[in-house]
């Protein structure tokens, strides 16, 4: 990233920060409604030094990593199965039905079935991330270059060789884009779940701070969530840009 692009990206955040600082200094609003930048920084530093913030952050990251890994494995397997077997008529309508059900609406049932432990949160992340990854895998494999496929068949490639040499490399950009979308959904899902039923995690930290009337901790938690999500998305965007420059990896530009 050039210095000019970096400077352009910093303009709006700098203006918002200046407005926030100036409004707080002039007492345009109550510090309970929106604390000053100094209050938020002190809360952030205090939680970091005590280890509370890192503990909650690690709890959320661990849940996202486990749930996203399971979701990717299931979506990848089912996406490939839909191509190899061509039997989507048996489950295609069910997949479409479930895709339109908001995962958060299932939280009461998930708590009833799995309790308030880690299982319900993992299942919620799987439900939130499965469908964008599955659809990306399916689209990527189905839209593989037809001319290359014909060349492979002419050369006598087996089904496995067609997949490994042609179909999968063509599908990689779509799969990575699906992963990028899915990881964003997973963060939204786990933060919401932690606000409803959890004893650790960033969502729990924000809800606990709200109940304790600590709006400075709430704002600090929101900034941490945004920063972690931004860095995760930027890492995937960089990977997409390297693997497939034309796939729209730089979504934050």
N, C-alpha and C positions, 0 to 999 in steps of 0.2 A: 504494500500500500504506500503510495506516494505521500509526501508531507502535505501536499495541497488537498488531497482527498481526505486525509486525516483531519486537517484543519476545518474543512467543510462539515465533517461529521460532528465536530466538537462545538460548532456554533450554537445549534439549538439547545443541547444540554447546558451549555454555559449560560445562555440567556435564561433558561428556566431556573437554574441554580441562583443566578443573580436576582431574579424576581422573588424566589423563595426566601433568600437571605434578606433582601430589602423589606419585603412584606413582614417578615418576622421581627426585624429590627424596629419597624414603624408600628408594630402591634396592630396590623390590619385584621388579624384574626387571633383567636385564643391559642395559646401554646398547647392546650389540651386537644384542640381540633387538628392542628398541624404544628408539631414542634419545630423549633429552629434547626438549621443544619448542625449547629454546635451540640444541641441536645441529642440529636440522632447519632452523631459521631461518638459522643460519650457513651451512649447506650451500646453502640456497636463494639466499642473498645472494651467496655466492661464485660459484655457477654463473651467476647473473644478471649480475654485474659482468664476468665473463670472457666473456660472450656465448654460452657453451656451451648454456645453457638455452633462450635465445631461438632459437638455430640449430636445436636439436632440435624445439622447439615449432613453428617455421615449417615444418620438413620434414613433420611430421605433419599440420599444418593444410593444407598444399598438397596432400598426397596425398588427404586427406579431401575437399577441395574438388573436385579433378579427378574422383575416383571417384564422388562423390555426384552431380555434374553429369551425368556420362555415364549413371549409373543412372537418374536422374530422366528424362532425355530418352528413354531406351529404354522405361522403364516407362510413361511418359505416351503415347508413340506406340503401344505394343502395347495399352495399356488402351483407347485410342480405337479402334484397329483391331478389337478384339474386339467393340465396339459397332456399328461401321459395317458390318463384314462379316458378323458373327454366324457366324463359322466357328471358334469355339473348340473344336469337336469335333476339329479337326485337331491342335491343340497343347495343349489344356486339360489332358490327362492328363500330358503331359511337364512342363508348368509345375508341376503339383501334386507330381510326383515330385521335381523339382529343389528345390522349396520346402522339402522335408523333409530335404534333405541338408545337414548342417552345413558352412558354407563353410570352416571351419578344417580339416576332414577332407580338403579338396582342396589344401591347401598343398603337400604333396609333389609332386603332379602339376603344380601351377602353377609351382613352381620348376623342374621338369623341362622343362616346355614353354616357359616365358618367362624362366628364369633367376632370379637374385636381385635383379634391377634393379627399376625402377619399374613395369614392365608387370604383373608378378605381383601386386604390391600393389594396383594399380588394379583388376585383374580381381577380386581378393578383395573389395574394397569394393563393387564392382558386384554381385557375387553376394550379399553380405550385405544390401544395401539395396534391391535390385530388387523383391523380392516384396511387402514391406509397402506400397511406393508403388504398385505395379501393382494390388494388390488394393483399395487405397483409391481409385484412379482409377476402376477398374471399378465398384466399389460406388457411388461418388458419381454417376457418369453414369447407371447403371442405375436408381437410386432417385430420379431427378429427379422433381419434382412432376408427377404425371400430369395434374392439372387444367390446369396451365399449359401442358403439352404439347398437350392437346386444344384449348385456346384458340389456341395458335400455329398448329396445323394448320387450324383453322377460319378463321384470318385469312390463310391461304395462305403461311405461312412456308416457305422452302426448308429443306433439311436443314441447310445451313450456318448459316442464321439461327436455326433451332431450337437448334442446338448453342451458338452464340455468345451468344444472348440468354437461353436457358432452362437447357439442360443443364449447360453449363460453370459458370455462376454457382451453380447448385445443388450442383455437385460440389466447389467450392472448399474448403469446410470439411473434407470427407473427404480431399481431396488434401493439405491442410496437416497434418492429423493423421498421414497416412501419411509425410509428409516428416519430421515430428517423431520418429516411431518409427524411420525409416530413418537419420536422422543419429546417433541413439544406437547403432544397430547398426554404423554405419560406424566410429565411434570404437572400439568393442570389437574390430572386425575388424583395424583398422590397428595398434592397440597389440599385439595378439597376433602379427600378421605381423612387426612390427618386432623382436619378441623372438626370432623364429626366424631371419630372414634380412634383415638391414639393417645399414647402417653409420651411420645417423643416425635421428633421431626419438625421441619420448618413450619408446617401448617399448624401443628400443636403449639409451637412457640408463639406464633402470631395470635392464635385464639386465647392462649393463656395470658399474653400481654394485654389483650383487649379487656379481658375480665378483670385484670388488675389495674385497669385505667392507665396503662403505660403505652401511650401512643407513640412515644419515641422508639420503643422496642418494636412496635408494629411496623413503623416506617422502615426501621433498620432491617427487619425481616423481609419486607417487600423488596428492598434494594438487593438483598442477598439472593433472593429467588430470581429476580430479574437478571442479575449478573451471572449466576450459574447457568440459567437457561440461555442467555446470550452467548456465553463461552462455548457451551455444548453445541449450539446451533452453528456457531462460527467454525468450530472444528469440523463438523460434518460438511459445511459449505466448502471449506478449504479442500476436504477430501474429494468432494464431487467435482470441484473445479480442476483438481489435478487428474482425476480419472477420466472425467468427461467434461471438457471445457465448455461445450455447447449445451449442457444440461441445465443451466441456470443455477449454478452453485452459489453465486454471490447474491444471495437474496437480501442481504442487508445493505446493499449499495445505495 
